[in-house]
Structures are given as structure tokens and as C-alpha cells.
Amino acid sequence: MSRITDIVRFWRASPRQPGSLLLASATLAIGVAALAGAFTLMEAVLLRPPPWPNHANVAVYGGRTADDPMRAASPSLYDMVGSPESVRSRGAARMPEAMNVVYGRHRGLLRTQRVDVGFLPTLGIVPALGERVPSRMGGAEVMVSNALWHRWFDADAMAVGRVLLVDGQPMRISGVLPADYRFFADVDLILPLVLPSNTTDRVENMTAVALLAPGSITAFSESVMDTVGRNAARLHLEPADTRWYGATPLDTLTAPGARATIWLCVGCALLVLIVAAMNVSNLMLTRALDRTQETSLLFALGATGWRPWIPALSAAVVTALLAAVIGMPVGALLVMAFRPLVPDSWLASAGPLAPGSGVLVAVLVSVLLAALLATGSAVAHQHFATTGYPAPAFAPRRVYSAMALVQTALATLLLCVSTAAALRWWRLDQLPLGFDHANALVMEVRAPPAWYAGREATERLATSLRAKALRLPGVETMGWSTQLPVGDGFVMPFLRPGGAVVRLQYAVVTPGALESLGLEKTRGRWLEDGDRGDSERVVVVNQAYLEQVDGYGVGGMVRPASGRHAARIVGVVANTPLAGVSAEAEPAVFVPLAQIDHLSFATVRQWTSMYAVLRGPSVGPATGDAFARIVQDMAPSLAPANARALDQVAQMAYAEPRRDAVLLSSFAGFALALACVGHYSVQAVEVISRRRMFALRGALGATPAALMAQVLRRALVWALPGVAAGLLAALAAHRWLFVTDTALGMSDPWVFATVVPMMTVATIAAVLLPAWRAAAVEPWRVLRSD
């Protein structure tokens, strides 16, 4: 009962002495914020169940490439595999595509996806409102995403049954998708897909899924491989290519490439929490020293067991709770700030990236454990101080200084990690992109076949819009392209000189497009207005084509694998980072819109939009608005996307190194700030406890500069060994950090050349105030008071 009384007495007394508790809580809250942000990301990407109720027993089947685990299937393969005994249900979805959608005053170029009648049931998706798209309607019904339902219909339940115009076709809304639904990409509309039986379509543009009986994934994968092997000729596959076909569990395809970065962030956050706990330990130790006489009195009066330590343990609990209250909202704000840096491919769910109950529990347990461990040093010191046991190792100054050394080492390690990431970003940023991304605007437009039936109709529209756009103020060049210099592209099969098939990036462009995109021409000429359908077929290729496919260059021939017309190379442009600056350049072929054959054009337009590119010294948002009005006047049925600067497209090339640098630098900044607080607190206590010594030295003739130098020298004596320890830890961690780009890892001399001065300057700045106080000691006042 007495222990409970002591706890109650402590909690009642705490509000009357809030200073130390609030300071300790605020310090620990920095670690809580970092840990909450990292745990939220880990929970959302690695631990949260995908938004497909049947995900544990669903497999994706078809073919894949060596560097991409995601599988794709053609309608022919989907028909051939059928429904073996182990398959409970199956479904297929086309790749997402853009469509012009109009509803009342709303109009936009929205992302849509066609799925067959079995796709959503196979995943276990139940609409949040209404019903799934039924196949019997023959394409007259759609489902809308939860986000579009809120954005266009204000979450009105009466939206079900209303009619949208999708590429000019009236389509009734049959239901609303769950709020967290996404299937590797965000889409606004789900449309029906009807696949004919015995089809000969061999284009692998679908994702096929199968709901399997438990434990049958291996047998089903072998069944797919056997089916492909028996039908390789019908699928136009080489025997060597059949090894890439099979089935993959759906769960293993989520968050590609995310694990290493996320675990690195979690590790950094834990280090920040440890540094924060060490600072809290210093504060607790100061508080314990103030209570030494009181604790000794309790022992003298016969107190036993845990009763003398109740105030310290209660302080730890209060500190942890206050730190959680302060740090969790800050962590949530950090998550919101860093959300744009998280790749959409990492997130299986479309739900918000926010801390859940699991994150809250994990953070509370972690911060409570950290607070209790931080209190341990205070309890230990009280024990030795009150029992009289000789314990020089627990002398306050040594404990403070040792903790400052460890904090410095941890902060140095985190700074090495973040500096290596920042250097990698900076060096990649210095690489030439192969195109001038300044002074240009991009606007996505899609001309559907229902309104522009053939290539000629699309070409006439593009030519008319280009003529109007060139009259806009400040526009010098303008063109159309199906592909931007950075981002996903469309591939087509071509023949190498020896006859082997190779898939190349394939872009359909108009005259003026390559110049407007700012591509760098290295030889030959641009595509011109004279490159018409009745003239010689020509193409422009990039430098990677010469390096990886055929080095003949200008005058060489590009041959489609389909046997269609070959084209002569008339120009070569520099490579652009389609897949990012750290990826290998991909060979690309640029074909004039006026010369593409009708079959190839029909294939390309099904999966890609056209991008209007306007370049000039004064293009800006007003130019984009003016061009949008031109499109609406000439083609009222089209709903172009919002214009964006080509600079924004260029930034996509640095998305991955920028993300790593920003995230890791944030954790390093937290740790550096906490380490500076630790150095400040150590030297502040040192100066206060040794005021008489400073006064004596001043009385004996020591100058204020000498007294300041003594404090700075003592701080550096403890800081520099910590820096050295942190550098050694960084070298030890080099083998498993930055394994994808070891040339830019933490063994880089520039990392050390950056971190050592940074830590030295930070340490000096942290102890300048205590050093100034030591220099300002007035000997006569201190000695007279003694």
C-alpha cells in the first residue's frame, strides 16, 4: 500500500515541478517522431494486409522478364490455361489506360482499367456501394473509385445509377470501389472486359490472376509452364523463352524494391531514439543527484525493495507518456510531408498513409522501454551513492562524457549514411539528362478511336492543333509524342542485324516533337514536315540503339519484327533516363506519325496517349490554359489533362536517390541535434560544477580566451573519439548499405571529408554558450561567496 501512496504522491507533485519532466519529454519526443514516421511507413508497405481479401491464395500467372517479377499474359495464353482443377476462380485485367470522361460540369482525362467478370471476385473485392460491373451489360456499366466518388459526387449514395460519358459512350455507374482498393496502380474507373474464346491475340497486355486451393501454387505454376511449352509455336515464343512463364504468389509482388530502404529508415529511427534516450538519461541523472540525500534518508529509515526508486520509475513513465503525446502528432506530420517521396508502387492500398493502432502500440512500448533504460543510469548512480560503494566509473562527469561520446558516434554514423545518399543524389544530378527540360510545357491528350477512327484523322487533329499552338505568344516550337524523356514507355519488337528479336522503346512523334522535348541531336537531322506517308520511311534513334542494337548509325535500317516496312535512320539523339538516372539507357526508336502503319498505330493508341509539348522562352501556366481552350474549341469531346512543366517530368529521373537522401538526412538531422544537446548539457554541468576552479584560474591570470579554449578542448576530447567510432561503424556497415551502387557508398572519401568537419563544427557550436559562461566567471565574486 505504501508503494501506491508513493506513486500517487509523486504524480501529484509532478505538476509543481514541470521543468525537468517537460524538457526530458520534449527530448524523447524527437525520437518518438522519427520512430512513428518510420514505423508508419513500414506498417503501410510491409505489414499491412493488401486490400484484396483473398490475397493469400491468389497467384499472378503469365510471363515475366529477368529484371521484373510482375507477370503479364496475353488473351491467347489466358484462354489456353483455362481453369485447371486447382483453380477456384480466375480473372484478367487490362493495363490501365486514359479516357475522356464527362459528368455535368466535371470533365477530365481519367485513368481507367478494363476487367473481366471474374477479376474482382477472384481478389475478393466487394463494392463499398452498389454492385460489381456485370458482364451481361456488354460494356454499358462502370464502377467508380472511392476517390472519384468523393471528388465528383460528394460521396452521394445516389451516384449509383447516374450516367457518365466515357470517350463519348454513355455508361451507368453500377457501384463504388472500396476506399483502399488499388491493384498496383490508382484508377478512377473500372470498365467491363469481354474476352472472346479461341482468340489469336498474343499481345501480353493483361494481368491474369487465379484463386487457388491452399498449397497448389507450385502445381499450378508447372501447369502454366507446361501449357506454354506445348503451345509455344501458337504463342510465337522461342523455346528458350518458355522458362520465364509460370505463376507467382500475389503477396510476393507487393512493394518491389522497398524493403532495403524501409529497414534502413527503421534502423535510423531507432538510433535517433537511442540518442534521445541518452540525453534523457543525462537529465534523469541530474535529477537523481538532486535526490541523493532524500534517497539516503529513505534507506536510513529502513526503506527496502523498490520503494526508494519509485520516484525515478514514475518519472520515466510520465516522461514516456508525455513524449508519446508530443511526438506522435509530429510523426504524423512528418509522414504527410514525406508522402510525395514514397513511390506509388510501394503501396498496395489506396488508403491514406497514416499511423494505425499497431504503430501506436509499437511506439508506446519502444518509448517506455527507452525511458526506463534511460532511468537505469540514475537508479544505478543513486544505488552506489547511497550505499557508499566505491564506484568511480559512475562518477557523474564520466557518465555524462561517455554518453556524449556514444551520442556523437551514433550521430556520426547516421550522418555518414545520409551524406552518402546525398552525394549519390548530387552526383546523379550532375549526369546529363540528354534533353533540355527548361521552358517547356507538357499536356496529355487522348483521341479515342470512336471519334478519330484512323491514323489520318488523328494526324489531321494533331496538325491543326499544332498550327494553332504555334500562334500562341511565346511558343517557338510545338509537337506531339507518345512518350516523354522520363517515365514508362511503349515497346515494340524489332530485329537485330543477325535476325534476333529485341524489344525497343517505341515513340510515335510529329515534326517539332523532338525539338520541343529538348532532345539533344548528336548527328543527322530531325524529323520534318516532308516526312509524309508517301515518302521514304524514316526514323530517329537514340545513342543506346547504336550501342546495343546496331552501330551503323545514320543511313542504317530499322526493321520491325512483324515484317512491316523497314525505315532508314536519319538522325540520332542523346539517351534520356527513361527508367531513372541510375538505370541503364534503353534503346529507343522515334517514328513519324504520318508514316506509321495502321495496325501498329491501332496498337500504340490503345495503350498510350499523345503528349502536346510546347516550348518557348515565356511559356507558363497561362500558355497551358490557352492551349486547353484551343483543344476544347477544336475538339469539344476531348478532356486534356492539366499542363505541367517539363521540369516536373525531369524530376522523375531523380525520384529514387532524392527520396533516400531526404529521408535519411531527416533522421541524421534529428540525431545531430540531439547530440548537440548532449554536448551542451555535459559542458553546462561541467562549467557549473567547476566554477570555483575557473575562478581560481582567472585569479591566477588565465585569460577569458584560455578559459573558453579549455571548455572547447574538453568537449572535442570526448567528441572526436565518438566521431572516429561512428566512422568505423559506417565502414563496417558499408558492405550491406548502398549495395546497388557501391561506388557511392560510405567508403567514399568525400563522406568522411564532409562528416568530420560537420561534427566538429556542430560540437563547437553546441558548447559555445557554456564556454562563454566559463570565460565570464568573475573570480572575486565566486571566491568571496565561498
N, C-alpha and C positions, 0 to 999 in steps of 0.2 A: 504493500500500500504506500510506503514511504517513497518508492521509486516513482509511482504515479504522481504523488504530490510534488516531487522534484521536477518532473516533466511539466506539470501544469504551471508551477511557479516560473519555470524558465520561459514558457510560451507567453505568460502574462508580462514578464519583464522585457521580452524582446522588443516590443514597440517603443519602449522608453530608451533603448539604445540601438537605433536602427542603422547607424552609420556603417559599422563593420559588416553587418549582415547584407546590407544593400550593395556595398562595394564587392563583397565576395560573390553575391548572386549575379551582379552585372558582369563580373569577370567570367564566371562559369557560363553565363548565358551566351557568350560568344561561341563557346564550344557547342552549346546546345543548338544554336542556329546553324552552324556548319554541319552538325550531325543530322539535324532534322532535314536539311536540304539533301544531303547525300542519301539518307535512308528513304526519303520520298522518291527519289529517282530510282533507287534500287527496287523499292516495292512496286513502283509502276511498271518498270521494264522487265525485271527478272522474277518477281514473286507473285504479282497479281495474276489471277487466272485470266486467260484470254476470254473475250466476250462471246465465245462460242460454247454453249453448254456441253456439246458432245466432243470437245476438242481432244480429250484423252484417247478416243478411239477413232479419230479421223486421220486419214492419210491423204497426202497430195501425190498424184502419180503422173508420170509422163517422162519427158527427157529434161536434162539439165546440162549445164556447161561445167567445165573443170573448176571455174572460179565462182560459181553461183549455185548455191544449194537449192534455190527455188526451181520447181519443175513446171514445165509447160506441156500442154497436149494439143493435138490437132483434132478437129471433128472426126477425122477418119480413125485416129487411134482411140478416141473416146468410144466410138461405135464398135471397134474391134474388141476392146477389152470387155465391154458389156458389164454384166452383173454376175461374177462368179459366186460360188456358194458362200464364201466368207463375207461377201458384201451385203450389208443390210440395206443400204441406200446409197445413191451416188448423185452427183450434181456437177455442173460446169458453169463457169463464169467467164465472160469475155474480159479482155483488158479494158480498163476504164477509158472513156472517150468523152470529148467535149461536144455539147449540143446546145443549140439556141433554145432557151426556154422563156416563155412569156406567160405571166399571170397578172391580169389587171395592169396596175402601174409598174409592176415588177418585171424586169427583163434582165437576162444575164446569160453568159456563156458558162453553163454548169457542167460539172463532172458527173457522168452517168456510167452505169455498168449494166450490161445485159446478163441475166442469169436464167438458167432453165428451171423447170418446176421442182427439181429435186435438190437444188443447191442449198437454199435456206433451211429446209427440213433436215438435210444431212448434217449441217452445222448445229442444228437445234435452235435456230433463231425463231422466236415468237414475236410478232409485231407488238409494239407498245400500244398501238391503236389500229383498229380495223383488221384487215386480213392480208395474207400474202398475195402476191400477184398470181392469179390463176392462169394456167396455160390455155384454157379454153377461150380466153378473150382474144387470143391471137394478136397481142401487142397493143391493145387499147387501154391497158391499165398500168399504173406505175405505183411504186412506193417512194415516199419522200424520207429523207434523213431527218433525224430529230432536230439537227441544227437548222435546216431549211424550214422545217415546220415552225420553229420559233421565229426565224428571221422574216419569213414571208407571210405567215398566217397567225403570228402572235400566239402560238400554241392553242389554237382554237380547235376543239374536238370536231366541229362541223366542217373542218377542212376535208375530211374523208368524204368523197363523192364529188368534190369540185373538179374542174377540168383545167388542165394545163395545155399549152401549146408547146409541144416538143418537136423542134425542127418543123414547125408548121402543122404537125399532126395532133388533133385533139386527143388527150389521154386523161382518163379519170383516175383520181387518187384513190387507191384501194386501201392503203394503210400507211402507218408511220413506223419507221425502224426504231429499235431500242436506242436509248441515248448513248450507249457505249459501243454501238456496232461500228465496226470497220473491218475490212478484210485486206490488210496490208496497204490500203490507200483510202483516203477520205473521198466519198462520193456523195452527191446530192440526191440522185435519183437511182432507183433500181427498176430496170425495164425487163420485160419478158424476153427469153431467148428460146426459139424453137429450132431444134437441130433435126434435120431430115435423116432418116436411116439410109444406110448404104451410100453415104456421101463420099466424094473423092477429094474433099478439101483437106490438104495435107499441111496447111499453114498452122504452125504451133502458136496460136494466139489465145489459148484458153487455159484456165486453171481448173483441173479436174480433181474432185475430192470424192472420197469414199468412206462411208461409215462402216467399220469392220468389227467383226466379232473379236473379243479380247484375245490377244496373243496370236493373231493371224497376220500381222504386218509382214513378217518375213515371207510367208507363203504367198501372200498377195503380190508382193514385190517380184517374187520369182515368176508368178503368173504373168505379170505385165511384161517382164523381160522375155518370157517365152513367146508371148503374143507378138511382140515386136520382132523377135528373131524370125518367126515363121512368116511374117508379113513385111519383111524389110524391103523387098522389091516394090510392093504396092505403096509403101510409105516413102519410097525413093531414098532409102538410107543405105550407107555403106556398111558392110558387116562390122567394121571396127567401131562404128558409131552406136551400135546397139547396147554397148556396155554402159552407156550413160542413161539408160532407161530403167525405171523401177518405181518404187513408192517410198515416200519419206513421211514419218510421223509429223503431223501438223505442228505439234508443240515445239519441235526442234527448229522450226523455220522462223520463229519469232525473234525479234531483237538481234538481227545479224550484226556482228562486229561490236556489240555493245558491252559485253561482259568485262573485257580488259579495262576499258575506260571507267566503267561504273565502280568496279572493285578498287581501282586506283583512287577514285574520288572518296569512297568509303574509308579507305586506309588513311588518306589525308585528313578527312574529317575526324577520325579517331585520334590522330596525332594532335590536331588542334585542341580536342577535348582534353588530352593528356597535359598539354602545355597550360591550358586554362586551369586544370585541377592543381597543377604545381603552384600557380600563382595563388589559388585559393588556400593551398597548404601553407604558403608563407603568411597569409592573413590569419589563418587559424592558429599558426604558431605564435604570432604576436599576441593574439587574444589569450592563448594558453599561458604565455609568460606573465600576462597581467593577472591571471587567476592562480598563480603558483601558491601564494600564501593561503588563499582560500582553500585550495585542494589539500595542502599540507594540514590545515586545521581540521578538515573532514577526516583525514587519516588519524590525526591525533585524538579525535573524539570517538574513534572506533568504527568509522565507516569502512565497509568491506565490499567486495564484489564489484559490480559495475556502477554503484551509486556515485562515486567521485567523477566518473566520466560521463554522466548523464547530460550535463550542460553542453559538452563538446559534441556528443552524438546528436542531441536535439538541434544544435546549431547546424550540423551537417544536413539534417532532414529539412530544416527551414530553408537553408541555402539552396538545396536541390529543387525544392518546390518553387521557390521564387525564380530560380534560373530557368526552370521549365516554363513558367508563366511569361517571363520576358522573352526567352529565346525562341519558343515555338512560333509566335507570330512573325518574328524576324526571319526565321527559317522559311515560313510560308511565302513571305515577300521575296526572299532570295529565289525560291522556286519559280515564282511568277516572272522575276526579272530574267532568269536563265532559260525559261521555256522556249524562246525563239531559237536557242542554240541546240536544242535537243532534236535530232533528226526524227521525222515522222515515221521512218521505217523502224525505229526502236519501239514505238508504242503500238501494242496490239489493240488497245482500247481507244475509242474516241472520247472517252470521258476526260474530265479535267485532271491536270497533273497537280494533285493536292495531297497533303499528308492524311492518311487514314488512321483508323484506330490502332492498327498494328504498329505503325510508325510512332504514334504517341506512346504506346506501351514500351516499345524498344528504347525510345529516347529517355523516358522516365527512369527505366531500370538502369540505363547507362549513366545518366547524370547522378542518380542516387548512389550508385557504386563509386563513381568518381569522387563525389563529395565525401563519402565515408572513408575512402582511401586517403583523400587529402587531409582528413581529420586525424588519420592514424599517426602522422608525424607529431602533431600536437599532443595526442594522448601519450605517445612514447616519451616525448620530452618531459611531460608532466610526471610520468612514472619515475623516470630517473632523477628528476629534480626533487621530488617529494620523498623518495626512499633514500636519497643520499648516495646512491650507487655512482661510482666514478664513471662518467660516460663522456669523455672529451669529443668523441665522434658526433655527439648530439649537441655540441655547443651551437648556440643559435647562429652565429656568424657562419660557421662551416655548413650548417644545414641550408641557410639562405643561399650561400655562394654555390654549393653543389647543385641546388635546384636551378639556379640561374644558368649554370653550365649545361645541365641537361636540356633546359628550355632552349638554349642557344643551339644546341646540337639538333634538336628536332626542327626548330625553325630553319636552320641551315639546310637540312635535308629537304624540307618542303620547298624552300627557295630554289634548290638545285633542280627539283622536279619541274617547278613552274618555269624557271629560266630556260631549261632545255626545251620545254614546249613552246615558250615564246620565241626562242631562237629559231626553232623549226618553222614556226609560222612566218617569222620575219624573212627567213631565207627563201622559203617557198614564195613569199610575196614578191621577192626580187626576180623570180623567174619570169621571162616574157610570156604573156598570155597568147601572143600570136594575133591579137586584134586590139584595135583602139576602141575602148568602151566609153569614152567621153563624148558628150554632145550627141547622144542618140537616144531615141525612144523606141520601145517595142510594144506592139499591141496584137494580141491573139484574136484571130477571126476564123470562123469555120463556115464554109459554104457547103451546105448539105446537098447530096445528090438529088433530093426531091425537087430542089429549086434550080440547081446548076448541074444538069444531068451528065455532061461530059467535060472533057478537058477544055474544049474550045469555049464553053460557057464560062468556066472558071477563069480561063485566061482573059476573056473579054472583061469580066468583072475586075480582075486584078489590074489590067491595063488602064481601065477607066479610073479606078480609084487612085492609081499612081499618078496619072495626069493631073487630077485634082489636087493631090497632096503636094506635088511639086510647085504649086502656085501659092502654098501657104507661106507666110512670112518666116524667113529664117531657115527654111528647108532647102538644102542643097542637093541631096540625093535621097532616093527612096526606092525600096524594092521589097519583094516578098520571098520568104523562105519557110520551108517546113521544119527547119532545125536551127537552133541557136548555138553559138560557140561553146556554151557550157550547159550541161544537163543531158537528159535522156534523149536518145536519137532513135531513128528507124534504121534497120539493117536489111540488106538485100544480098542474095548470093551472086557472086561473080567468079570468074575463072582466073586462076593464076596462069602465067605463060606456059607452064607444064600441063595444064588441064585440071589441076586440083581445084576444088570448090573452096572459096573463102567468103565469109560474110563481112561486108563492109558497111560503114555508116553511109546512109543514102539520103541526100537532101535534094529536094526539088526547089529551084530558085528561078527568079525572074531577073532580067537585066537590072542592074543597080543594087541588087540584094547584097552581093559580096562586098561591094564598096561601102554600102550603108552599115553593114555589120562591122566594118572596120578591119576586115581581114587583111593580112599583110601578103601582098603578091610578091613571090620570090623570082618568078620567071614567067614568060609567056604573056598572055593578055587576059582581060576579064571577059565574061560572057556579055554579048552585045545584043542590041535590038535586031541586028541582021541574022542572028541565030534562030531562024524560023523552022517551022515544021517541014518545009520543002527544001531546006538547005542541008549541008553536010552536018551529020550529028557530031556534036562536040560535048566535052565535059571539062571541068576543072577538078583537080585532085589536090590533096594536101601532101605535105612532105612525108608523112608517115606512110602514105601509099607507095611512094618511091622507095622507102627504106624497107618495107615489109612485104610488098606485093610485086611490084615491077619497077625497076630503076631506070627504065628507058627515058621517062620524062616527057617533055613537050614533043608531040608527034607520035607518041606511043598510042596503043589502042586499049580501051577498056571493054571487056567482053562480059555481058551478063550470062549467068549460068543457065538461064532459060532459053538461050539460043537466039534471043531477040537481037536487034541491031546493035553492032559494036559502035563505039564512039571514039573519036580522036581527042587526045588530051591537048588542050590549047593553053592551059595555064596551070600554075602550081601556087598554092598558098601555104603559109606557115601553119604549123599544128596549133590547135586550140585545145584547152583542157576539158574535153567533154565530160570525163568522169572525175575531174578534180586535178589539181596541180601535182599531186603525189602519185597519180596513176600514169601508166604508160599511154602515150599518144595512140589514138586509134585511126587507122586509115579511113579516109572519107572521100566520097565522090559527089560532086555537085552537078546536077543535070538541069538543063533549061526546061522550064515548064512547057514551052512551045514544042519541045521535041520528045517528051516522054510518051511512051506508048500507052494506049488506053487501058490495057489490063494492069500495067504497073501503076498507073495513076489511080485506078479504082482501088487498088490495094493500099497505096500510100494514104489516100484521103480518108480511108476508113479508120485509120488509127492516128492520124496526125492532123493538126490544124495548120493554118497558114499564119505566119507572123509578119505583120507590116512593120518595117524598120525605117524610121525617118531620121535623117542625120542633118545637122546644121549647127552653126555657131550659137544660135539662140533658141533651139528647141527646148521646150519645157512643158509643164502641165497644161498650159494654155494651148500648145500645139496638139497635145493629145486630145483635149476636149474638141478642138476644131476638127480634127480628123474623125473623131467619133460621130460628129454631126454630119460630116460628109458621107460616112458609111450609112447612117440612118436615112439620109436623104436619097441616096442611090439604091440602097438595098434595105428597105424598112424591116424585112423579116430577119435580118441578122442582128445579133446581140453581142457586139465585140466586148472583150474583157477590158478592164481598166488598163490604161497605158502605164508602163513602168520604164524607168531609165535603164539603159543597157549596163550602167554601173551596177545596178542591183543584180543583174544576171551574172556579171563578172564576179561578184562577191560569193556566188555559189561555189566557185572554184576553191575558195579557201575555207569552206564551211567546217570541215573536219579539223584542220590544225587550229583554226580560230576558236572552235569550241573547246578543245583541250587546253589551249593557252588561257582562255578566260576563266574556265572552271578551276584549273589548278592554281592560277595566280590569286584567285579569291581566297582559297584555303591558305596559301602561303602568306597572303596579306594578314589574315587573322592570326596566324602563328607568329609572324614578325611583330605585330602589335602587342601580342601577349608577352612575347619575350622581352620587348622593350619595357613593358610594365613590370616584369620581373626584375630586370636590372635596376630600374628606378627604385622599386621598393627595397631591394637589397642595399643599395648605396644610401638611400634615405635613412634606413635604420642604422646603417654604419656611421653616418655622419652624426646622427642624434646621440648614439651611444658613445661616441668618441669626441664629443665636443671639448672636453677638458684637454685631451691630447692635442687637438687642433689649436686650442687656445695657448697651450704651452709652447708649441712650435712657433706660433705667431709672436709670442712674447720674446722668444729667443731669436727673432729676426727673420723667420720664414716669410716670404712674400705671399700675397694672395694668389699669384700665378702658380707658385710652388704648391700651395695647398690644393688648388684646383687640379694640378697635374697629378698629385698623389691620389686623388679620388678617381680620376680618369684612368690612371695607370692600374689601380687595383681592379677597376671594372674590366679593363682589357685583359688583365692577367687571367681572369676567370672566363672571359668571353672567347678569347682566341682558341683555347683548347676545345671549347664547345664547337666552334666553327670547324676546327680540324676533325673532330669526331663526326660532325654532320657530313663533311666532305667524304670521309672514309665510308660512311653508311651509304652515301649516294653512289660511290663507286661499286660497293657491294651489290646495290640494287640495280646497277646498270644492266646486268645480264637479263633481267626479266621485265624491265621497263623500256618502252620505245623499241620493242623487238622488231617492229615493222620498218624502222628507219634508224638502224644502229649508228649510222654516220652522224646523226644529230642527237645522240643520247647524252647522258650526263657525264661521259668521259670527255666531252668536248672541252678543250682548254678555255673557250670563251665562257663556259658556265662558271668555272672557278674564278676567272678574271672578273666576272660580274658579281658573283655572290660574296666573295671575300670583302671587297670594298663596301658593298651594301651593308653587310652585317657589321663591319667596323664603324661605319658612319652612324648606323642605327643605334649601336651601343653607346657611342659618344653622345649622340643627341639625347638618349634616354637618361643619361646621368649628368647632363649639364646643370640641371637645377640643383641636385644635391651637391655637386661640385661648387657651384656658386655660393650655396649656403655655407659650405666649409670655409671658403675664402672670405666670407663676410663675418665670420666669428670675431667678436671683439674680446681680446684676451682679458682686459681689465674687468669687463663686466662678468665674464664666466668665472674668473679666478676669485673675484670678490664675493660672488654668490656662493662659492664653495666655503 
